[in-house]
Amino acid sequence: MKQGPNFKRIEDNMRSGPLAAHQFLGTDTRTLADVILHDQLLLEPLGLTNQDISDRMRYFTDKLADNPGPKNADHKFRVEREEHKGRILCPFADNVQASKSITRVTNMESGKTVVWSDLNIHLIASHGFYEGYGAPFRVDPAEYAEVLEIKNPK
């Protein structure tokens, strides 16, 4: 996928600029545009959208909005949240800041667990960005769809 100058600037900031410490691209050597395209191609056969994934993540994150203690959800999921001080800026320079809190969901039937930050929800919903391979908070769309039981809405 051809990458424009705006994406190139954002990618440069993610790799060696002020955002490099957050490791949004991890060890991935592909361009930012190719990282995003690859994940969109993973969603196609599932019949899911970025909004489907981010909405489900938000659903579980919101379960603990008033009470951060561990909680069971829908008789099948264990939801936990780690609160961390501070906020993190969106690397796409859209003036969005998210808390540094982390949500962990375990599917009690499969035993599989997925983890995301509050910023991941925004990155997926607004930018279709699931982070690069090797990134600490990489969200694999197919894995998250399976663990969180996100179904094709059609």
FENVENGI-V915533 format. One record per residue. RES is the residue in three letters. OMEGA is omega in whole degrees, -180 to 180 (* if undefined). NEAR is the number of other C-alpha atoms within 10 Angstrom. Layout:
res=RES omega=OMEGA near=NEAR
res=RES omega=OMEGA near=NEAR
//
This chain:
res=MET omega=179 near=11
res=LYS omega=-177 near=9
res=GLN omega=180 near=12
res=GLY omega=-177 near=9
res=PRO omega=179 near=9
res=ASN omega=178 near=10
res=PHE omega=179 near=15
res=LYS omega=179 near=14
res=ARG omega=179 near=14
res=ILE omega=179 near=16
res=GLU omega=179 near=22
res=ASP omega=177 near=16
res=ASN omega=179 near=17
res=MET omega=-176 near=21
res=ARG omega=-174 near=20
res=SER omega=-179 near=11
res=GLY omega=-176 near=12
res=PRO omega=-179 near=11
res=LEU omega=-175 near=18
res=ALA omega=-178 near=16
res=ALA omega=-179 near=12
res=HIS omega=175 near=15
res=GLN omega=-180 near=19
res=PHE omega=-179 near=25
res=LEU omega=178 near=25
res=GLY omega=-180 near=19
res=THR omega=-177 near=12
res=ASP omega=-179 near=16
res=THR omega=178 near=12
res=ARG omega=175 near=13
res=THR omega=177 near=18
res=LEU omega=180 near=25
res=ALA omega=180 near=16
res=ASP omega=176 near=15
res=VAL omega=-179 near=20
res=ILE omega=180 near=19
res=LEU omega=-179 near=14
res=HIS omega=-179 near=15
res=ASP omega=176 near=20
res=GLN omega=178 near=18
res=LEU omega=175 near=11
res=LEU omega=-179 near=14
res=LEU omega=-174 near=17
res=GLU omega=-178 near=10
res=PRO omega=178 near=10
res=LEU omega=-177 near=15
res=GLY omega=-177 near=12
res=LEU omega=177 near=20
res=THR omega=174 near=18
res=ASN omega=-179 near=20
res=GLN omega=177 near=15
res=ASP omega=-179 near=18
res=ILE omega=-176 near=24
res=SER omega=178 near=19
res=ASP omega=-180 near=16
res=ARG omega=177 near=17
res=MET omega=179 near=26
res=ARG omega=179 near=16
res=TYR omega=-179 near=11
res=PHE omega=178 near=22
res=THR omega=-179 near=23
res=ASP omega=178 near=13
res=LYS omega=-177 near=17
res=LEU omega=-177 near=16
res=ALA omega=-178 near=10
res=ASP omega=-177 near=7
res=ASN omega=-174 near=10
res=PRO omega=179 near=16
res=GLY omega=178 near=11
res=PRO omega=-176 near=15
res=LYS omega=172 near=15
res=ASN omega=-180 near=16
res=ALA omega=175 near=14
res=ASP omega=177 near=6
res=HIS omega=-173 near=9
res=LYS omega=-173 near=13
res=PHE omega=172 near=22
res=ARG omega=-176 near=18
res=VAL omega=178 near=22
res=GLU omega=-179 near=21
res=ARG omega=174 near=23
res=GLU omega=178 near=13
res=GLU omega=177 near=12
res=HIS omega=180 near=10
res=LYS omega=175 near=7
res=GLY omega=-179 near=10
res=ARG omega=179 near=14
res=ILE omega=-180 near=15
res=LEU omega=173 near=15
res=CYS omega=-179 near=17
res=PRO omega=180 near=20
res=PHE omega=173 near=18
res=ALA omega=178 near=9
res=ASP omega=177 near=9
res=ASN omega=175 near=8
res=VAL omega=174 near=14
res=GLN omega=179 near=16
res=ALA omega=175 near=16
res=SER omega=-180 near=15
res=LYS omega=-179 near=16
res=SER omega=-175 near=18
res=ILE omega=176 near=18
res=THR omega=179 near=21
res=ARG omega=179 near=19
res=VAL omega=175 near=26
res=THR omega=173 near=19
res=ASN omega=-173 near=20
res=MET omega=177 near=14
res=GLU omega=-178 near=10
res=SER omega=-176 near=11
res=GLY omega=-179 near=11
res=LYS omega=-178 near=15
res=THR omega=173 near=17
res=VAL omega=-175 near=17
res=VAL omega=176 near=19
res=TRP omega=174 near=19
res=SER omega=176 near=21
res=ASP omega=-180 near=19
res=LEU omega=179 near=21
res=ASN omega=-179 near=24
res=ILE omega=178 near=25
res=HIS omega=-177 near=20
res=LEU omega=-180 near=19
res=ILE omega=-176 near=23
res=ALA omega=-173 near=17
res=SER omega=-173 near=14
res=HIS omega=-178 near=13
res=GLY omega=-175 near=21
res=PHE omega=-178 near=26
res=TYR omega=-177 near=26
res=GLU omega=-175 near=24
res=GLY omega=176 near=25
res=TYR omega=-180 near=18
res=GLY omega=177 near=13
res=ALA omega=-178 near=16
res=PRO omega=-178 near=15
res=PHE omega=175 near=22
res=ARG omega=176 near=20
res=VAL omega=176 near=23
res=ASP omega=-174 near=16
res=PRO omega=-178 near=21
res=ALA omega=179 near=16
res=GLU omega=-179 near=13
res=TYR omega=177 near=19
res=ALA omega=180 near=19
res=GLU omega=-175 near=14
res=VAL omega=-178 near=19
res=LEU omega=178 near=20
res=GLU omega=178 near=12
res=ILE omega=-176 near=17
res=LYS omega=173 near=13
res=ASN omega=-176 near=12
res=PRO omega=-178 near=8
res=LYS omega=* near=5
//
